[in-house]
Amino acid sequence: MTNEKIILLFGARQVGKTTLLKKITDAADTKTVWLNADESIVQSLFERFSTHSFQAYIGKPDWVVIDEAQQLYDIGKCLKQLFDSGLSYQLLVSGSSSFELRNKTSESLSGRKWEYHLFPFSYKELAEETNPLTELQHLPVRLLYGMYPEVVTNKGDERHRLQMLMDSYLYKDVLMWQGLKKPEKIIQLLKALAMQVGNEVNYNELSRLIKLDRETVEKYVFILEQTYIIFRLPSFSTNQRKELSKSRKIYFFDNGIRNILLGDFRPIEARQDTGVLWENFIISELWKKDQNQREYGKFYFWRTSDQQEIDLIIEKNGILHTFELKWNPRIKARLSKTFSNTYPNNSFDIINNENFVEFLI
């Protein structure tokens, strides 16, 4: 790592950003100054920012870490001034709200930064930490409680840890969002989205359900996506007749968050929504794998007005990789002839609970 660019690390609260940065700085065995943006003294430093006062404050370190930087005043302009003044140290900056931090740094740090994203543990990471067989045995737990580090490392206390995470950390940036006047509506919206995983989202219906105008609902969905709680899956279309082109599905980055919102941790064999849990799990895991390996495929679903559909499409290098996601391996599925005739450059796989490991590892 060199100081030729500023390192930006994005990710939800409590996914391990601070832990990762500490491991990196400890391994480097260099003098590091930590600035926690939750602390008022650090916030004051940036409110009256100048490169001279900043340099006087930090001394002469090898590395400087600014944690949860989205809370700092005009952080993009401050980072630009630091970079342009000539950094004698490596600057690492973390943030749990990609919109606030990226919005504040996108133009000001153009050509001056490297961006990285950190998610809850992936199935691949956990299987590599133990072994694939052990992690396979833990699959029912992962489907119910998800893979936030705090949850995974406290076996037997998963539900309590998820509740603490949701109450104390998860919405902190959402509820601090400028102009957010009805925080209870965020919870109502998330519960509604948790019930609709795998279905197309109708903003007008959500608006009526939680009694907010459509524009506000769309704004809240955007905020929740930018704070790494949910992500949107657009529909794939090339404007063919009957293809749905403007629809969206919404998934959670972590199954545990979805389930704690609904207060439902019944075992897999006793649930009616196992297929929904499976779909959310596989799509979020493939998303994490794609991002972690920096492949940056484009993720979609596909549906027509006469109800032909494909659960997931990942477009990479001009090839459409299509998937049906079925928990039960006895359930068969075929690729729509309409789709294969229209888009012949494709592959097709069914991902079930017997073969999923080969797709996630």
C-alpha positions in Angstrom: 0.0 0.0 0.0 1.3 3.4 -0.9 0.1 7.0 -0.3 -0.4 7.7 -4.0 -4.2 7.5 -3.5 -6.7 7.7 -0.6 -8.2 4.4 0.4 -12.0 4.5 0.9 -13.6 1.5 2.6 -17.5 1.3 2.5 -19.8 -1.0 4.4 -22.6 -1.3 6.8 -22.0 -0.6 10.5 -20.7 -3.7 12.4 -19.5 -5.6 9.4 -15.9 -5.3 10.6 -14.5 -2.2 8.9 -12.7 -1.0 12.0 -11.4 -4.5 12.8 -10.1 -4.9 9.3 -8.3 -1.5 9.3 -6.7 -2.3 12.7 -5.5 -5.7 11.4 -4.0 -3.9 8.3 -2.3 -1.2 10.3 -1.1 -3.7 13.0 0.4 -5.9 10.3 2.2 -2.9 8.7 3.8 -2.2 12.1 3.8 1.6 11.5 2.9 4.6 13.5 -0.9 5.2 12.9 -3.2 8.0 14.1 -6.8 7.0 14.5 -9.6 9.5 14.1 -13.1 8.3 15.1 -15.7 10.6 13.5 -18.2 9.7 16.3 -16.1 11.8 18.7 -16.9 15.5 19.0 -13.2 16.6 19.1 -12.7 15.0 15.6 -15.9 16.6 14.3 -14.7 20.0 15.6 -11.4 19.5 13.8 -13.2 19.1 10.5 -15.7 21.9 11.1 -12.8 24.4 11.3 -10.6 22.4 8.9 -7.3 23.6 7.5 -4.4 21.4 6.3 -2.1 23.2 8.8 -4.3 22.6 11.8 -4.8 19.0 10.7 -1.1 18.4 10.4 -0.5 19.9 13.8 -3.2 17.6 15.3 -1.9 14.3 13.9 1.9 14.9 14.1 4.1 12.8 11.8 2.4 9.4 11.4 3.0 6.8 8.7 -0.7 6.1 8.4 -3.9 8.1 9.3 -7.3 6.3 9.6 -10.6 8.3 9.6 -13.4 6.0 10.8 -17.1 6.6 9.9 -16.1 9.7 8.0 -19.5 10.3 6.5 -20.4 12.2 9.7 -17.7 14.8 9.2 -18.4 18.3 7.8 -17.5 18.7 4.1 -15.3 15.6 4.3 -14.8 15.5 0.5 -13.3 19.0 0.3 -11.1 18.3 3.3 -9.7 15.1 1.9 -9.1 16.8 -1.4 -7.1 19.6 0.3 -5.1 17.0 2.2 -4.3 15.0 -0.9 -3.4 18.1 -3.0 -1.1 19.4 -0.2 1.0 16.2 -0.7 0.5 13.3 1.7 3.5 12.1 3.6 1.3 9.3 5.1 -1.2 6.7 3.9 -4.8 7.9 4.4 -7.5 5.3 5.0 -11.1 6.4 5.3 -14.1 4.3 6.2 -17.8 5.0 5.9 -21.1 3.2 6.6 -23.2 5.4 4.3 -22.0 5.1 0.7 -24.3 7.9 -0.4 -23.1 10.5 2.1 -19.4 9.6 1.8 -19.4 8.9 -1.9 -21.5 11.9 -2.7 -19.1 14.1 -0.7 -16.0 12.6 -2.4 -17.0 11.6 -5.9 -16.1 14.8 -7.7 -13.5 16.2 -5.2 -11.5 12.9 -5.1 -11.7 12.0 -8.7 -8.5 10.2 -9.6 -7.3 10.5 -6.0 -8.9 7.4 -4.4 -9.3 3.6 -4.4 -12.7 2.3 -3.3 -13.4 -1.0 -1.5 -16.6 -2.5 -0.1 -17.0 -4.7 3.0 -20.1 -6.9 3.5 -21.2 -9.3 6.2 -19.2 -12.5 6.0 -19.7 -14.5 2.8 -20.3 -18.2 2.7 -17.1 -18.6 0.8 -15.1 -16.8 3.6 -16.6 -18.9 6.3 -16.0 -22.1 4.4 -12.4 -21.2 3.9 -12.0 -20.3 7.6 -13.3 -23.7 8.8 -13.9 -26.1 5.9 -16.8 -26.6 3.4 -18.3 -29.5 5.2 -18.5 -27.7 8.6 -20.1 -24.7 6.9 -22.6 -26.9 5.1 -23.7 -28.2 8.5 -24.3 -24.6 9.6 -26.4 -23.7 6.5 -29.8 -23.7 8.4 -28.3 -21.3 11.0 -27.0 -19.0 8.2 -30.4 -18.9 6.5 -32.1 -17.9 9.7 -29.6 -15.7 11.5 -27.4 -14.4 8.6 -23.7 -13.7 8.7 -22.9 -10.5 10.5 -19.6 -11.0 12.3 -21.1 -10.3 15.8 -23.8 -13.0 15.1 -21.5 -15.6 13.6 -19.0 -15.4 16.5 -21.6 -15.7 19.2 -23.1 -19.1 18.7 -26.2 -19.7 20.7 -26.8 -15.9 21.2 -27.6 -15.1 17.6 -31.1 -13.6 18.1 -30.0 -11.4 20.9 -27.0 -10.1 18.9 -29.2 -9.4 15.9 -31.7 -7.4 18.1 -28.8 -5.4 19.6 -27.4 -4.8 16.1 -30.8 -3.6 14.8 -31.5 -1.4 17.9 -28.1 0.1 18.4 -26.2 0.3 15.1 -28.0 -0.6 11.9 -30.2 2.4 11.6 -27.8 4.9 13.1 -26.8 6.5 9.8 -30.4 6.2 8.4 -31.9 8.0 11.3 -29.2 10.7 11.3 -29.9 11.4 7.6 -30.6 15.1 7.1 -34.3 15.9 6.8 -35.5 12.4 8.0 -38.4 13.4 10.1 -40.3 10.2 10.6 -37.9 7.4 11.7 -40.6 5.0 12.7 -41.7 4.9 9.0 -38.3 3.4 8.2 -39.1 0.4 10.4 -42.5 0.0 8.9 -41.1 0.2 5.4 -38.4 -2.4 6.1 -41.0 -4.8 7.6 -43.1 -4.4 4.5 -40.1 -5.0 2.3 -39.1 -8.1 4.4 -42.6 -9.5 3.6 -42.1 -8.9 -0.1 -38.7 -10.4 -0.8 -38.8 -12.1 -4.1 -41.8 -10.2 -5.3 -41.8 -7.1 -7.5 -42.0 -3.9 -5.4 -44.9 -1.6 -6.0 -44.1 1.8 -4.6 -47.7 3.0 -4.8 -48.7 0.0 -2.7 -46.0 0.7 -0.2 -47.0 4.3 -0.1 -50.6 3.3 0.9 -49.4 0.7 3.4 -47.2 3.0 5.4 -49.1 6.2 4.7 -46.3 8.2 3.0 -46.2 9.7 -0.4 -44.5 7.7 -3.2 -41.6 10.1 -3.5 -40.8 9.8 0.2 -41.0 6.0 0.0 -38.6 5.9 -3.0 -36.2 8.3 -1.0 -36.3 6.0 2.0 -35.6 2.9 -0.2 -32.6 4.7 -1.7 -31.3 5.6 1.8 -31.6 2.0 3.0 -29.8 0.8 -0.1 -27.0 3.3 0.4 -26.5 2.2 4.0 -26.1 -1.4 2.9 -29.3 -2.8 4.4 -31.1 -3.7 1.2 -30.3 -3.7 -2.5 -32.5 -3.5 -5.6 -32.6 -5.9 -8.5 -33.8 -4.4 -11.8 -35.6 -6.3 -14.5 -33.7 -7.3 -17.6 -35.2 -6.0 -20.8 -34.3 -4.9 -24.3 -37.7 -3.5 -24.9 -39.1 -6.8 -26.3 -42.8 -7.1 -26.3 -44.3 -8.3 -23.0 -41.0 -7.9 -21.1 -41.4 -5.9 -17.9 -38.8 -3.2 -18.1 -39.4 -0.9 -15.1 -40.0 -3.5 -12.3 -37.7 -3.9 -9.3 -37.2 -6.5 -6.7 -35.6 -5.7 -3.3 -33.4 -8.1 -1.3 -31.6 -7.8 2.1 -27.9 -8.0 2.3 -28.3 -10.3 5.2 -31.0 -12.9 6.0 -30.8 -12.3 9.7 -31.8 -8.7 9.4 -34.8 -9.7 7.3 -35.9 -12.3 9.9 -35.3 -10.1 13.0 -37.6 -7.5 11.4 -40.3 -10.1 11.2 -39.5 -11.7 14.5 -39.5 -15.1 12.8 -36.8 -17.7 13.6 -38.8 -20.9 13.2 -36.6 -23.8 11.9 -36.4 -24.3 8.2 -38.6 -27.4 8.1 -41.4 -25.5 9.9 -41.5 -22.4 7.6 -43.6 -21.5 4.6 -41.1 -19.0 3.4 -38.0 -21.3 3.0 -38.0 -20.6 -0.7 -37.9 -16.8 0.0 -35.0 -17.3 2.5 -33.1 -19.4 -0.1 -33.6 -16.9 -2.9 -32.4 -14.0 -0.7 -29.5 -16.0 0.6 -28.2 -17.1 -2.8 -28.7 -13.8 -4.6 -26.9 -11.9 -1.8 -24.1 -14.4 -1.6 -23.5 -14.3 -5.4 -23.6 -10.5 -5.1 -20.9 -10.6 -2.4 -18.8 -13.0 -4.3 -19.0 -10.9 -7.5 -18.0 -7.7 -5.5 -15.3 -9.4 -3.5 -13.7 -10.9 -6.6 -14.2 -7.5 -8.4 -15.9 -9.0 -11.4 -18.7 -6.4 -11.3 -21.4 -8.4 -13.2 -24.8 -6.8 -13.8 -27.6 -8.5 -11.8 -31.2 -8.7 -13.0 -34.4 -10.8 -12.8 -36.6 -11.3 -15.9 -40.3 -11.5 -16.2 -43.0 -11.1 -18.9 -46.5 -9.9 -18.7 -47.7 -13.5 -19.2 -45.7 -14.6 -16.1 -42.7 -16.2 -17.7 -39.8 -15.5 -15.4 -36.1 -16.1 -14.4 -35.1 -15.7 -10.8 -31.6 -14.3 -11.5 -29.5 -13.1 -14.5 -25.9 -12.1 -14.2 -24.5 -10.5 -17.3 -20.8 -10.8 -17.7 -18.7 -10.2 -20.9 -21.8 -10.3 -23.1 -23.0 -13.7 -21.7 -26.3 -13.9 -19.8 -25.8 -16.4 -16.9 -29.4 -17.4 -15.9 -30.4 -19.2 -12.6 -33.4 -20.7 -11.0 -33.2 -20.8 -7.2 -34.9 -23.8 -5.7 -34.4 -24.9 -2.1 -35.7 -28.4 -2.9 -33.5 -30.4 -5.3 -36.5 -32.4 -6.5 -38.1 -29.4 -8.0 -37.3 -29.1 -11.7 -37.1 -26.0 -13.8 -36.3 -25.1 -17.4 -35.2 -22.0 -19.1 -38.0 -20.1 -20.9 -37.9 -20.8 -24.6 -39.0 -17.2 -25.2 -35.9 -16.0 -23.4 -33.5 -18.5 -25.0 -34.8 -17.8 -28.4 -34.5 -14.0 -27.9 -31.1 -14.2 -26.1 -29.2 -17.3 -27.4 -25.9 -16.3 -25.8 -26.8 -17.7 -22.3 -26.1 -20.4 -19.8 -28.7 -21.9 -17.4 -28.3 -23.5 -13.9 -30.6 -24.5 -11.1 -29.1 -23.8 -7.7 -30.6 -25.9 -4.9 -29.5 -27.1 -1.4 -27.4 -29.9 -2.8 -25.3 -28.1 -5.4 -25.1 -24.5 -4.2 -21.6 -24.9 -2.8 -20.0 -25.1 -6.3 -21.6 -21.7 -7.1 -20.6 -19.9 -3.9 -17.0 -21.1 -3.4 
